[in-house]
Amino acid sequence: MIASLKFRLAIGAVIAIGMVLLLVWVTLSRTFTHYVVDQYQTEMQVLADSLTASVKLQDGKLTLTAAPSDPRLNLPGGGRYWELEQDDAVLQRSRSLWDTVIEEDTLKPSAYPPFEETVGPDGEPMLVFPLVSTLGEGASSQEFCIFTAFPKAEIETALLGFHDDLKRMLLATAAMLSLAALLQASVGLSPLKKMRERVARIRNGDSATLGDGGPSEVQPLVREIDLLLEERQQALERARARASDLAHGLKTPLTVLSQLAERMGPEDADMAFRQVDLIRQRADRQLQAARLGVERMATADVGELTMKLVQVLKPVTERQGLEWQVKTAGNLKVEADPADVAEAIGNVLDNAAKWARSTIAVQASGEAGAVAISISDDGPGIAPAECEAVLARGFHTGGDTGGGTGLGLAITADIVNAYSATLRLGRAKLGGLEVIIQFPSGASRIPAPV
C-alpha cells in the first residue's frame, strides 16, 4: 500500500519533532540536574568551610569551638549533617546524626558527583560531601576531614518535580507542533488538489490544458503535462485523419467495383457484392473507431438521452402497433460524449423496434457507482450461443430478413468498450432479447481499438 504524500509528510514531521523534543528533554534534564547538584554542592561547601574555620588545636587535639546555628543540625534526622574525623576516628558530629557514624569505608559513588552515598540516620540514603583540610604548618600540621551530608530524597524530589513539569510542557509542545505540521502539509499540498481538479476538467472536456498558476515548484510538471496533452491530441488527430482518409479513399474504388459487378453473371455478381459490402463495413468501422479515439470527454445525461431517442422512434413504430414501457430515474449522468451514448442506445433501440412484436421496455437507473440502461422486447430473441457472435461485425441471426448491415450492436459494443462500460445480452422477461448497458458513473474513456 502506497502512503499518501500528506501521510508521509506528517510521519516525517512527527519523527523530526520527536527527535528534537527528545534532544530538548535530555539537554534540559542534564542542565537542571547539574544546576541542582551545584546548588547542593555550594550549600555543603559553605557548611564545610564554616566548620573548618571553627576547628582549633587545643592540647594537641583538634576540637570544634563553635557549631553552625542551623536548627536542622540539632534535630535527630533533621536533614543536615556533619562529622569531624581524623585518622578514621570520629572527633565530633552533629546531633542530627544521632547514633549514625559516617565511615569512609562505607561511602560509595553516587549518581550525583562529587557527592558520595551512604545510609542516613533514618535508614534512607544520604549524599555526603567530604572536605579534607590541614590545620597548622610544617611538622606540627594536622590533617582532618569534615563530612557534610543531606538526604538523597531532597535532590530526587526536586528533579522529579522538574521532570514532570518538563514532560507536560514537551507533550503540549509536541501536540501543537504536530497540528502545525499537519496544517502545513495540507496547505503545502493544496496546489496538487487544484491540479487534480484541473485535470478532471480536461477529462470532462471543459479545458484543453492545465494552464498557468500554482507554485513555481509544480510549474515544470504542469508544462510537461500540457506538452504531453498537446502531443497526444496531435497524434490522435493524425490517426483519425489517416483512418478517415483510408475509409473515404475506399469509397470510389468500391463504387467502380459495384458498377463492374453489375455486368457479371448473377452468381459472380452476388459474390462481388458480398465482398464490396465487407469492405464497406471495414471502412465504417475505421471511421467509428477513429472518432471514438479522439473526441473529448463530456457529461451525458443517460435518462434525458434515452427519453429523446424514444420520442423520435415512437412515431415510426406506431404503424407496427408497438407499445413503449419507459421508466427512467433522474440525474443519471456519466462522463461520456453524448453523441456516443446516444448512438449506443439508439442502435439497441433500433434493433428492439425491428424485432419486437408488441412491446418494448426501457429502463434507466442508477446503481452503486454505475448507470444501467436495460432495453428488452417480446420478439424471438437470440439463442444463448449467439449472444457473443451477434456483437461481431456483419453478423446476422438466422431469421434476419430485414436487410440490415449487422453493424448496430457491433458499433454499440465498440462504444461501450471505449468507455470502460459493459454490454450484456440475455433473455428478457418479455420473452425476447434484453440488452443491458452499464456505464461507470465516473467513466474513464479508453480509446477504442482500430
VEXDRENBA-123168 format. One line per 5 residues: number of its first residue (from 1); their letters; for each residue y, z, x of C-alpha. Coordinates in nm, 2 decimals, decimal comma. Layout:
<vexlos>
NUM> A> Y Z X | ...
</vexlos>
This chain:
<vexlos>
1> MIASL> 0,00 0,00 0,00 | 0,34 -0,11 0,14 | 0,60 0,16 0,11 | 0,95 0,06 -0,01 | 1,25 0,05 0,22
6> KFRLA> 1,41 0,34 0,03 | 1,09 0,55 0,08 | 1,08 0,46 0,45 | 1,45 0,54 0,50 | 1,40 0,87 0,31
11> IGAVI> 1,10 0,97 0,51 | 1,28 0,88 0,83 | 1,58 1,08 0,73 | 1,37 1,38 0,63 | 1,19 1,37 0,96
16> AIGMV> 1,51 1,34 1,15 | 1,67 1,63 0,95 | 1,37 1,84 1,00 | 1,37 1,79 1,38 | 1,74 1,86 1,41
21> LLLVW> 1,72 2,17 1,19 | 1,42 2,29 1,39 | 1,62 2,25 1,71 | 1,91 2,44 1,55 | 1,66 2,71 1,44
26> VTLSR> 1,53 2,75 1,80 | 1,87 2,74 1,96 | 2,04 2,99 1,72 | 1,74 3,22 1,73 | 1,73 3,23 2,11
31> TFTHY> 2,11 3,27 2,13 | 2,12 3,55 1,88 | 1,82 3,72 2,04 | 1,99 3,71 2,38 | 2,31 3,84 2,22
36> VVDQY> 2,14 4,14 2,05 | 1,94 4,22 2,37 | 2,26 4,21 2,57 | 2,43 4,45 2,33 | 2,15 4,70 2,36
41> QTEMQ> 2,14 4,65 2,73 | 2,51 4,72 2,76 | 2,46 5,04 2,54 | 2,17 5,16 2,76 | 2,36 5,07 3,08
46> VLADS> 2,66 5,28 2,96 | 2,44 5,57 2,87 | 2,25 5,55 3,21 | 2,58 5,53 3,40 | 2,72 5,83 3,22
51> LTASV> 2,40 6,03 3,31 | 2,41 5,91 3,67 | 2,77 6,03 3,70 | 2,67 6,37 3,58 | 2,38 6,41 3,83
56> KLQDG> 2,47 6,67 4,11 | 2,28 6,81 4,41 | 2,25 7,19 4,39 | 2,05 7,40 4,63 | 1,89 7,08 4,75
61> KLTLT> 1,77 6,99 4,40 | 1,91 6,73 4,16 | 2,04 6,86 3,83 | 2,23 6,71 3,54 | 2,56 6,90 3,50
66> AAPSD> 2,67 6,75 3,17 | 2,47 6,58 2,89 | 2,61 6,30 2,68 | 2,76 6,41 2,35 | 2,57 6,15 2,13
71> PRLNL> 2,41 6,37 1,85 | 2,11 6,13 1,83 | 2,01 6,26 2,18 | 1,98 6,62 2,05 | 1,77 6,55 1,74
76> PGGGR> 1,39 6,51 1,78 | 1,31 6,14 1,73 | 1,69 6,08 1,69 | 1,67 5,72 1,81 | 1,84 5,75 2,15
81> YWELE> 1,65 5,90 2,45 | 1,70 5,97 2,82 | 1,50 6,11 3,10 | 1,58 6,20 3,47 | 1,29 6,15 3,71
86> QDDAV> 1,25 6,19 4,08 | 0,93 6,12 4,27 | 0,73 6,08 3,95 | 0,84 6,43 3,84 | 1,05 6,48 3,53
91> LQRSR> 1,35 6,68 3,61 | 1,53 6,68 3,27 | 1,51 6,48 2,94 | 1,68 6,47 2,61 | 1,58 6,69 2,32
96> SLWDT> 1,52 6,38 2,12 | 1,21 6,30 2,32 | 1,06 6,63 2,21 | 0,73 6,66 2,39 | 0,71 6,30 2,49
101> VIEED> 0,74 6,21 2,86 | 0,83 5,86 2,98 | 0,59 5,78 3,26 | 0,65 5,49 3,47 | 0,28 5,40 3,48
106> TLKPS> 0,27 5,36 3,10 | 0,55 5,11 3,09 | 0,46 4,75 3,02 | 0,67 4,44 3,00 | 0,83 4,37 2,66
111> AYPPF> 0,94 4,06 2,47 | 1,30 4,15 2,54 | 1,36 4,18 2,91 | 1,49 4,37 3,10 | 1,35 4,63 2,87
116> EETVG> 1,00 4,77 2,91 | 0,79 4,91 2,63 | 0,61 5,24 2,57 | 0,53 5,47 2,28 | 0,81 5,69 2,15
121> PDGEP> 0,80 6,05 2,01 | 0,73 5,92 1,66 | 0,43 5,72 1,78 | 0,63 5,39 1,73 | 0,71 5,15 2,02
126> MLVFP> 1,04 5,21 2,20 | 1,22 5,00 2,46 | 1,30 5,16 2,79 | 1,58 5,06 3,03 | 1,52 5,20 3,39
131> LVSTL> 1,81 5,25 3,63 | 1,74 5,36 3,99 | 2,02 5,53 4,18 | 2,08 5,72 4,50 | 2,29 6,04 4,55
136> GEGAS> 2,43 6,11 4,89 | 2,43 5,92 5,22 | 2,22 5,90 5,52 | 1,92 6,12 5,58 | 2,03 6,36 5,30
141> SQEFC> 2,04 6,10 5,03 | 1,80 6,13 4,74 | 1,68 5,86 4,51 | 1,62 5,92 4,14 | 1,56 5,71 3,82
146> IFTAF> 1,71 5,75 3,48 | 1,53 5,61 3,18 | 1,73 5,54 2,86 | 1,55 5,42 2,55 | 1,57 5,33 2,18
151> PKAEI> 1,33 5,23 1,91 | 1,20 4,88 1,93 | 1,22 4,85 1,55 | 1,60 4,85 1,57 | 1,62 4,53 1,76
156> ETALL> 1,35 4,37 1,55 | 1,51 4,47 1,22 | 1,84 4,31 1,34 | 1,66 3,99 1,44 | 1,46 3,98 1,12
161> GFHDD> 1,77 4,00 0,91 | 1,94 3,73 1,10 | 1,63 3,50 1,08 | 1,61 3,55 0,70 | 1,98 3,45 0,66
166> LKRML> 1,93 3,16 0,90 | 1,63 3,04 0,72 | 1,81 3,03 0,38 | 2,10 2,86 0,54 | 1,89 2,59 0,71
171> LATAA> 1,69 2,53 0,39 | 2,00 2,48 0,19 | 2,14 2,25 0,46 | 1,81 2,05 0,46 | 1,83 2,01 0,08
176> MLSLA> 2,19 1,89 0,09 | 2,12 1,65 0,38 | 1,81 1,51 0,22 | 2,00 1,44 -0,10 | 2,28 1,28 0,11
181> ALLQA> 2,02 1,07 0,29 | 1,87 0,95 -0,05 | 2,21 0,87 -0,18 | 2,29 0,68 0,14 | 1,97 0,49 0,12
186> SVGLS> 2,04 0,40 -0,24 | 2,39 0,29 -0,16 | 2,28 0,11 0,15 | 2,01 -0,09 -0,03 | 2,22 -0,18 -0,33
191> PLKKM> 2,31 -0,52 -0,18 | 1,93 -0,60 -0,19 | 1,92 -0,52 -0,56 | 2,21 -0,75 -0,62 | 2,04 -1,02 -0,42
196> RERVA> 1,73 -0,98 -0,63 | 1,94 -1,03 -0,94 | 2,10 -1,35 -0,79 | 1,75 -1,48 -0,70 | 1,65 -1,41 -1,07
201> RIRNG> 1,95 -1,62 -1,18 | 1,83 -1,90 -0,96 | 1,48 -1,88 -1,10 | 1,62 -1,89 -1,46 | 1,83 -2,19 -1,38
206> DSATL> 2,17 -2,02 -1,41 | 2,25 -2,07 -1,04 | 2,15 -2,31 -0,76 | 2,23 -2,09 -0,46 | 2,27 -1,72 -0,37
211> GDGGP> 2,63 -1,79 -0,26 | 2,86 -1,57 -0,06 | 2,91 -1,20 -0,09 | 2,74 -0,89 0,03 | 2,75 -0,71 0,36
216> SEVQP> 2,76 -0,90 0,68 | 2,41 -0,79 0,78 | 2,25 -0,98 0,50 | 2,47 -1,29 0,52 | 2,24 -1,47 0,77
221> LVREI> 1,95 -1,41 0,54 | 2,15 -1,54 0,24 | 2,25 -1,86 0,43 | 1,89 -1,92 0,54 | 1,76 -1,88 0,18
226> DLLLE> 2,03 -2,12 0,05 | 1,93 -2,38 0,31 | 1,57 -2,33 0,21 | 1,65 -2,38 -0,16 | 1,85 -2,69 -0,08
231> ERQQA> 1,58 -2,84 0,14 | 1,32 -2,76 -0,13 | 1,53 -2,92 -0,40 | 1,58 -3,23 -0,20 | 1,21 -3,25 -0,12
236> LERAR> 1,12 -3,22 -0,49 | 1,37 -3,48 -0,59 | 1,24 -3,72 -0,33 | 0,88 -3,66 -0,45 | 0,99 -3,71 -0,81
241> ARASD> 1,17 -4,03 -0,72 | 0,86 -4,16 -0,53 | 0,64 -4,08 -0,83 | 0,88 -4,24 -1,07 | 0,91 -4,55 -0,86
246> LAHGL> 0,54 -4,57 -0,84 | 0,49 -4,54 -1,21 | 0,77 -4,78 -1,31 | 0,66 -5,02 -1,04 | 0,32 -5,05 -1,20
251> KTPLT> 0,46 -5,15 -1,55 | 0,55 -5,51 -1,46 | 0,21 -5,59 -1,30 | 0,04 -5,42 -1,59 | 0,23 -5,64 -1,83
256> VLSQL> 0,13 -5,95 -1,64 | -0,24 -5,84 -1,63 | -0,23 -5,78 -2,01 | -0,10 -6,13 -2,06 | -0,37 -6,27 -1,84
261> AERMG> -0,64 -6,07 -2,01 | -0,54 -6,23 -2,34 | -0,66 -6,57 -2,20 | -1,01 -6,43 -2,12 | -1,31 -6,42 -2,33
266> PEDAD> -1,35 -6,12 -2,58 | -1,58 -5,92 -2,36 | -1,39 -5,97 -2,04 | -1,06 -5,91 -2,22 | -1,18 -5,58 -2,36
271> MAFRQ> -1,28 -5,46 -2,01 | -0,95 -5,57 -1,86 | -0,75 -5,39 -2,14 | -0,95 -5,08 -2,07 | -0,86 -5,08 -1,70
276> VDLIR> -0,49 -5,15 -1,78 | -0,49 -4,85 -2,02 | -0,64 -4,63 -1,75 | -0,37 -4,74 -1,50 | -0,10 -4,67 -1,76
281> QRADR> -0,24 -4,32 -1,82 | -0,23 -4,25 -1,45 | 0,13 -4,37 -1,44 | 0,23 -4,14 -1,73 | 0,06 -3,85 -1,56
286> QLQAA> 0,26 -3,92 -1,24 | 0,59 -3,92 -1,44 | 0,50 -3,60 -1,63 | 0,39 -3,42 -1,31 | 0,70 -3,53 -1,12
291> RLGVE> 0,92 -3,39 -1,40 | 0,74 -3,06 -1,41 | 0,77 -3,02 -1,04 | 1,15 -3,04 -1,02 | 1,30 -2,91 -1,34
296> RMATA> 1,48 -2,58 -1,30 | 1,36 -2,27 -1,48 | 1,54 -2,18 -1,81 | 1,47 -1,95 -2,10 | 1,29 -2,08 -2,41
301> DVGEL> 1,25 -1,91 -2,74 | 0,90 -1,99 -2,85 | 0,94 -1,88 -3,21 | 1,25 -2,09 -3,26 | 1,10 -2,40 -3,09
306> TMKLV> 0,78 -2,36 -3,30 | 0,98 -2,35 -3,63 | 1,18 -2,66 -3,53 | 0,87 -2,86 -3,45 | 0,70 -2,76 -3,77
311> QVLKP> 1,01 -2,86 -3,97 | 1,00 -3,20 -3,80 | 0,63 -3,25 -3,88 | 0,63 -3,13 -4,24 | 0,78 -3,44 -4,39
316> VTERQ> 0,54 -3,66 -4,20 | 0,23 -3,46 -4,32 | 0,34 -3,43 -4,69 | 0,16 -3,76 -4,76 | -0,16 -3,61 -4,63
321> GLEWQ> -0,12 -3,31 -4,86 | -0,13 -3,06 -4,57 | -0,02 -2,70 -4,62 | 0,15 -2,52 -4,33 | 0,10 -2,15 -4,28
326> VKTAG> 0,36 -2,04 -4,02 | 0,42 -1,69 -3,90 | 0,64 -1,61 -3,60 | 0,79 -1,30 -3,46 | 1,15 -1,27 -3,33
331> NLKVE> 1,27 -1,28 -2,97 | 0,97 -1,45 -2,82 | 1,15 -1,56 -2,50 | 0,97 -1,69 -2,19 | 1,10 -1,82 -1,86
336> ADPAD> 1,03 -2,18 -1,90 | 1,20 -2,51 -1,96 | 1,25 -2,55 -2,34 | 1,16 -2,92 -2,32 | 0,83 -2,84 -2,15
341> VAEAI> 0,74 -2,57 -2,40 | 0,84 -2,80 -2,69 | 0,62 -3,08 -2,56 | 0,32 -2,85 -2,50 | 0,34 -2,70 -2,85
346> GNVLD> 0,43 -3,04 -3,01 | 0,12 -3,21 -2,86 | -0,11 -2,94 -3,01 | 0,07 -2,96 -3,35 | 0,03 -3,34 -3,35
351> NAAKW> -0,34 -3,30 -3,27 | -0,38 -3,05 -3,56 | -0,19 -3,27 -3,80 | -0,42 -3,56 -3,71 | -0,75 -3,38 -3,77
356> ARSTI> -0,66 -3,12 -4,04 | -0,80 -3,18 -4,39 | -0,57 -2,95 -4,59 | -0,43 -2,65 -4,39 | -0,26 -2,59 -4,05
361> AVQAS> -0,20 -2,23 -3,94 | 0,06 -2,15 -3,68 | 0,13 -1,80 -3,54 | 0,36 -1,69 -3,26 | 0,36 -1,33 -3,14
366> GEAGA> 0,44 -1,11 -2,85 | 0,17 -0,92 -2,68 | 0,17 -0,69 -2,38 | 0,36 -0,88 -2,11 | 0,29 -1,22 -2,28
371> VAISI> 0,39 -1,45 -2,57 | 0,10 -1,62 -2,75 | 0,11 -1,93 -2,98 | -0,20 -1,99 -3,20 | -0,24 -2,33 -3,38
376> SDDGP> -0,55 -2,39 -3,59 | -0,67 -2,63 -3,85 | -0,95 -2,68 -4,10 | -1,07 -3,01 -3,95 | -1,40 -3,10 -3,79
381> GIAPA> -1,32 -2,90 -3,47 | -1,47 -2,96 -3,13 | -1,81 -2,87 -3,00 | -1,80 -2,58 -2,75 | -1,95 -2,81 -2,49
386> ECEAV> -1,65 -3,05 -2,52 | -1,37 -2,78 -2,51 | -1,32 -2,82 -2,14 | -1,38 -3,20 -2,13 | -1,12 -3,26 -2,41
391> LARGF> -0,85 -3,15 -2,17 | -0,92 -3,44 -1,93 | -0,70 -3,75 -1,93 | -0,81 -4,02 -2,18 | -1,10 -3,82 -2,33
396> HTGGD> -1,18 -3,89 -2,69 | -1,42 -3,70 -2,91 | -1,70 -3,89 -3,07 | -1,52 -3,91 -3,40 | -1,18 -4,02 -3,27
401> TGGGT> -1,07 -4,32 -3,47 | -0,70 -4,27 -3,46 | -0,64 -4,49 -3,16 | -0,48 -4,22 -2,95 | -0,44 -4,23 -2,58
406> GLGLA> -0,62 -3,90 -2,52 | -0,32 -3,76 -2,33 | -0,19 -3,50 -2,57 | -0,40 -3,19 -2,49 | -0,42 -3,30 -2,12
411> ITADI> -0,04 -3,31 -2,09 | -0,03 -2,97 -2,26 | -0,28 -2,84 -2,00 | -0,06 -2,97 -1,72 | 0,24 -2,79 -1,86
416> VNAYS> 0,05 -2,47 -1,92 | -0,08 -2,47 -1,56 | 0,27 -2,54 -1,43 | 0,40 -2,22 -1,58 | 0,10 -2,00 -1,49
421> ATLRL> 0,01 -1,98 -1,86 | -0,33 -2,01 -2,02 | -0,48 -2,25 -2,27 | -0,79 -2,16 -2,47 | -0,98 -2,38 -2,72
426> GRAKL> -1,22 -2,24 -2,97 | -1,35 -2,23 -3,33 | -1,07 -2,14 -3,58 | -1,13 -1,91 -3,88 | -1,03 -2,21 -4,10
431> GGLEV> -1,33 -2,39 -3,96 | -1,16 -2,64 -3,73 | -1,01 -2,62 -3,38 | -0,80 -2,32 -3,26 | -0,57 -2,37 -2,96
436> IIQFP> -0,41 -2,06 -2,81 | -0,13 -2,10 -2,55 | -0,03 -1,78 -2,38 | 0,29 -1,77 -2,16 | 0,36 -1,47 -1,94
441> SGASR> 0,68 -1,31 -2,07 | 0,81 -1,32 -1,71 | 0,66 -1,66 -1,63 | 0,70 -1,78 -1,27 | 0,68 -2,15 -1,25
446> IPAPV> 0,43 -2,32 -1,02 | 0,48 -2,70 -0,96 | 0,22 -2,90 -1,14 | -0,03 -3,08 -0,92 | 0,04 -3,45 -0,88
</vexlos>
